[in-house]
Amino acid sequence: AVVSTQSTGDSDGEEEEKKDKQKKMGHLMRTAGVTKKARNKMKKLERARLILRKDAKKKRAPEGVFLAIHLLNDPQTFSERLYKQLSRLTDKFDIKLMVLQLIARVVGIHQLFLFNFYPYSALIPLL
């Protein structure tokens, strides 16, 4: 059974953090137009805006969906074993494709690197 890791206490902290970032952004925008060194302030403002956007994207991606792939103990070994099975597999093309999709998803979520996976995935349309 999968247990949800979200609780009501955590969301309040996230909301406060989001409000603090919005206040900081508002302060930066107000001070940017008033000071003499407006060019430097505008650069700082743009950098802060980009950092906030990156943080928002990172937090947004896996929030709604909780996959069991996130709970893997050793995703590197798991994906390497799946790749070995895939290279030995003599089943239908559909089954090979599903295993390949699983490996790709594990590699993508955990940001892994499998040496022979990329050339093999490039050859799949030829098989």
DRENDO-1510 file (C-alpha; in Angstrom, 1 decimal, always signed):
<recs>
REC; n; res; u; v; w
REC; 1; ALA; +0.0; +0.0; +0.0 .
REC; 2; VAL; +1.2; +3.5; -0.8 .
REC; 3; VAL; +1.0; +6.0; +2.0 .
REC; 4; SER; +0.6; +9.7; +1.2 .
REC; 5; THR; +3.4; +11.9; +2.5 .
REC; 6; GLN; +1.5; +15.1; +2.3 .
REC; 7; SER; +0.0; +16.5; +5.5 .
REC; 8; THR; -1.9; +19.6; +6.3 .
REC; 9; GLY; +1.0; +21.1; +8.4 .
REC; 10; ASP; +3.4; +21.1; +5.5 .
REC; 11; SER; +1.0; +23.0; +3.2 .
REC; 12; ASP; +0.8; +25.9; +5.7 .
REC; 13; GLY; +4.6; +26.2; +5.7 .
REC; 14; GLU; +4.7; +26.1; +1.9 .
REC; 15; GLU; +2.0; +28.8; +1.7 .
REC; 16; GLU; +4.0; +31.1; +4.1 .
REC; 17; GLU; +7.2; +30.5; +2.1 .
REC; 18; LYS; +5.3; +31.4; -1.1 .
REC; 19; LYS; +4.0; +34.6; +0.5 .
REC; 20; ASP; +7.5; +35.5; +1.7 .
REC; 21; LYS; +8.8; +35.1; -1.8 .
REC; 22; GLN; +6.0; +37.2; -3.3 .
REC; 23; LYS; +6.8; +40.0; -0.7 .
REC; 24; LYS; +10.5; +39.9; -1.5 .
REC; 25; MET; +9.7; +40.1; -5.2 .
REC; 26; GLY; +7.4; +43.1; -4.6 .
REC; 27; HIS; +10.0; +44.8; -2.6 .
REC; 28; LEU; +12.6; +44.3; -5.3 .
REC; 29; MET; +10.3; +45.7; -7.9 .
REC; 30; ARG; +9.5; +48.8; -5.9 .
REC; 31; THR; +13.2; +49.6; -5.1 .
REC; 32; ALA; +14.3; +48.9; -8.6 .
REC; 33; GLY; +12.6; +52.0; -10.0 .
REC; 34; VAL; +13.6; +54.4; -7.2 .
REC; 35; THR; +17.3; +54.0; -6.9 .
REC; 36; LYS; +20.0; +55.6; -9.0 .
REC; 37; LYS; +21.6; +52.4; -10.1 .
REC; 38; ALA; +18.5; +51.1; -11.8 .
REC; 39; ARG; +20.4; +48.9; -14.3 .
REC; 40; ASN; +22.0; +46.8; -11.7 .
REC; 41; LYS; +18.8; +46.6; -9.7 .
REC; 42; MET; +16.9; +45.5; -12.8 .
REC; 43; LYS; +19.5; +42.7; -13.4 .
REC; 44; LYS; +19.1; +41.5; -9.8 .
REC; 45; LEU; +15.3; +41.6; -10.2 .
REC; 46; GLU; +15.5; +39.5; -13.4 .
REC; 47; ARG; +17.8; +37.0; -11.7 .
REC; 48; ALA; +15.5; +36.7; -8.7 .
REC; 49; ARG; +12.5; +36.2; -11.0 .
REC; 50; LEU; +14.3; +33.4; -12.9 .
REC; 51; ILE; +15.2; +31.7; -9.6 .
REC; 52; LEU; +11.6; +31.9; -8.4 .
REC; 53; ARG; +10.3; +30.4; -11.6 .
REC; 54; LYS; +12.8; +27.5; -11.5 .
REC; 55; ASP; +11.8; +26.8; -7.9 .
REC; 56; ALA; +8.2; +26.8; -8.8 .
REC; 57; LYS; +8.7; +24.4; -11.7 .
REC; 58; LYS; +10.7; +22.0; -9.6 .
REC; 59; LYS; +7.9; +21.9; -6.9 .
REC; 60; ARG; +5.1; +21.7; -9.4 .
REC; 61; ALA; +6.2; +18.6; -11.4 .
REC; 62; PRO; +5.7; +15.6; -9.1 .
REC; 63; GLU; +3.2; +17.1; -6.7 .
REC; 64; GLY; -0.1; +15.7; -8.1 .
REC; 65; VAL; +1.1; +12.2; -9.0 .
REC; 66; PHE; +2.9; +9.9; -6.6 .
REC; 67; LEU; +4.6; +7.0; -8.3 .
REC; 68; ALA; +6.0; +3.9; -6.8 .
REC; 69; ILE; +9.1; +4.6; -8.9 .
REC; 70; HIS; +10.0; +7.3; -6.4 .
REC; 71; LEU; +10.3; +4.7; -3.7 .
REC; 72; LEU; +12.9; +2.5; -5.4 .
REC; 73; ASN; +15.7; +1.7; -3.1 .
REC; 74; ASP; +18.5; +1.5; -5.7 .
REC; 75; PRO; +17.1; +2.8; -9.0 .
REC; 76; GLN; +20.5; +2.5; -10.8 .
REC; 77; THR; +20.8; -1.2; -10.2 .
REC; 78; PHE; +17.1; -1.7; -10.9 .
REC; 79; SER; +17.4; +0.0; -14.3 .
REC; 80; GLU; +20.6; -1.9; -15.2 .
REC; 81; ARG; +18.9; -5.3; -14.4 .
REC; 82; LEU; +15.9; -4.3; -16.5 .
REC; 83; TYR; +18.2; -3.4; -19.4 .
REC; 84; LYS; +20.0; -6.8; -19.2 .
REC; 85; GLN; +16.6; -8.5; -19.3 .
REC; 86; LEU; +15.6; -6.3; -22.2 .
REC; 87; SER; +18.7; -7.2; -24.3 .
REC; 88; ARG; +18.0; -10.9; -23.7 .
REC; 89; LEU; +14.2; -10.7; -24.3 .
REC; 90; THR; +12.8; -12.7; -27.2 .
REC; 91; ASP; +9.2; -11.8; -26.7 .
REC; 92; LYS; +7.0; -9.6; -28.9 .
REC; 93; PHE; +7.9; -6.1; -29.8 .
REC; 94; ASP; +5.2; -4.6; -27.6 .
REC; 95; ILE; +6.6; -6.2; -24.5 .
REC; 96; LYS; +10.1; -4.9; -25.4 .
REC; 97; LEU; +8.7; -1.5; -25.9 .
REC; 98; MET; +6.9; -1.5; -22.5 .
REC; 99; VAL; +10.1; -2.5; -20.7 .
REC; 100; LEU; +12.0; +0.2; -22.6 .
REC; 101; GLN; +9.4; +2.8; -21.5 .
REC; 102; LEU; +9.8; +1.6; -17.9 .
REC; 103; ILE; +13.5; +2.0; -18.1 .
REC; 104; ALA; +13.2; +5.4; -19.6 .
REC; 105; ARG; +10.8; +6.6; -16.9 .
REC; 106; VAL; +13.1; +5.4; -14.1 .
REC; 107; VAL; +16.1; +7.0; -15.8 .
REC; 108; GLY; +14.2; +10.2; -16.3 .
REC; 109; ILE; +12.8; +10.5; -12.8 .
REC; 110; HIS; +16.0; +9.6; -11.0 .
REC; 111; GLN; +18.3; +11.3; -13.5 .
REC; 112; LEU; +20.4; +8.2; -14.1 .
REC; 113; PHE; +22.8; +7.3; -16.9 .
REC; 114; LEU; +22.9; +3.9; -18.5 .
REC; 115; PHE; +25.7; +3.5; -21.0 .
REC; 116; ASN; +24.1; +1.2; -23.6 .
REC; 117; PHE; +20.5; +2.3; -23.1 .
REC; 118; TYR; +20.6; +5.4; -25.4 .
REC; 119; PRO; +22.1; +3.6; -28.5 .
REC; 120; TYR; +19.7; +0.7; -27.9 .
REC; 121; SER; +16.7; +3.0; -27.7 .
REC; 122; ALA; +17.9; +4.6; -31.0 .
REC; 123; LEU; +17.9; +1.2; -32.7 .
REC; 124; ILE; +14.4; +0.2; -31.6 .
REC; 125; PRO; +12.6; +1.5; -34.7 .
REC; 126; LEU; +14.9; -0.7; -36.8 .
REC; 127; LEU; +14.0; -3.9; -34.9 .
</recs>
